[in-house]
Amino acid sequence: MSDNKIKLKIITHEKVVFEGDVDGVYAKGTQGDFGVLPNHIPFMTPLSIGVTRIQMGDEKLFFSTVEGIFQFKNNEAIILTQFAQNGNDVDVAKAELEKQEAEARLGSAKTKEDIKLAENMRARAMAQLKAASKLQ
């Protein structure tokens, strides 16, 4: 691997969702959006629910990611996340239905815990839809 690439792995509890050499990684941290390019200083941050964009030459890949950790050191990046899905693999109709169900739950939620669960469910569905539509 040259100094002009980042070795990236996106890992969930079940599997390695992506592994490859990339030109840049852009994600949503709990403190806001961020991006890293080759030779960035070491960096670690918690992730929020959102879309992770990977730049590979002229190609862009979009993954919905649900919380976790991003770590970068020596041109190696690791994303450890609860859930990750390539936008190309999203079942848009199912994600839209999950978003609607989450919004219905939000409307009838009675406890803070129910509200948080419904908000997370909606955020996950929206991240999937955003990754599928390749918006960033």
Long-range contacts (C-beta under 8 A, 24 or more apart in sequence): 1-75, 3-38, 3-39, 3-75, 4-38, 5-38, 5-75, 6-36, 6-37, 6-38, 6-72, 6-75, 6-76, 6-77, 7-75, 7-76, 7-77, 8-54, 8-76, 8-77, 8-78, 8-79, 9-77, 9-78, 9-79, 10-52, 10-63, 10-65, 10-79, 10-81, 10-84, 11-78, 11-79, 11-80, 11-81, 11-84, 12-81, 12-82, 12-83, 12-84, 13-82, 17-63, 17-84, 17-85, 17-86, 18-54, 18-61, 18-63, 18-84, 18-86, 20-56, 21-56, 22-54, 22-55, 22-56, 23-55, 23-56, 23-57, 24-54, 24-55, 25-52, 25-53, 25-54, 25-55, 25-70, 25-72, 25-77, 25-79, 26-52, 26-53, 26-54, 26-55, 26-136, 27-51, 27-52, 27-53, 27-65, 27-70, 27-79, 28-52, 28-65, 29-70, 34-70, 36-72, 36-77, 38-75, 39-75, 40-72, 42-72, 42-73, 42-74, 43-70, 43-71, 43-72, 43-73, 44-69, 44-70, 44-71, 44-72, 45-69, 45-70, 46-70, 47-79, 47-81, 49-120, 49-123, 49-124, 49-127, 50-123, 50-127, 50-130, 51-87, 51-127, 51-130, 51-131, 51-135, 51-136, 52-79, 52-84, 53-136, 60-134, 60-136, 61-86, 61-87, 61-88, 62-86, 62-87, 62-130, 62-131, 62-132, 62-134, 62-136, 63-87, 63-131, 64-90, 64-124, 64-127, 64-128, 64-130, 64-131, 65-127, 66-120, 66-123, 66-124, 66-127, 83-124, 85-128, 85-131, 86-131, 87-128, 87-130, 87-131, 87-132, 87-133, 87-134, 88-132, 90-128, 90-129, 90-131, 90-132, 92-129, 92-132, 95-125, 95-128, 95-129, 95-132, 96-125, 96-129, 98-124, 98-125, 98-128, 99-125, 99-126, 99-129
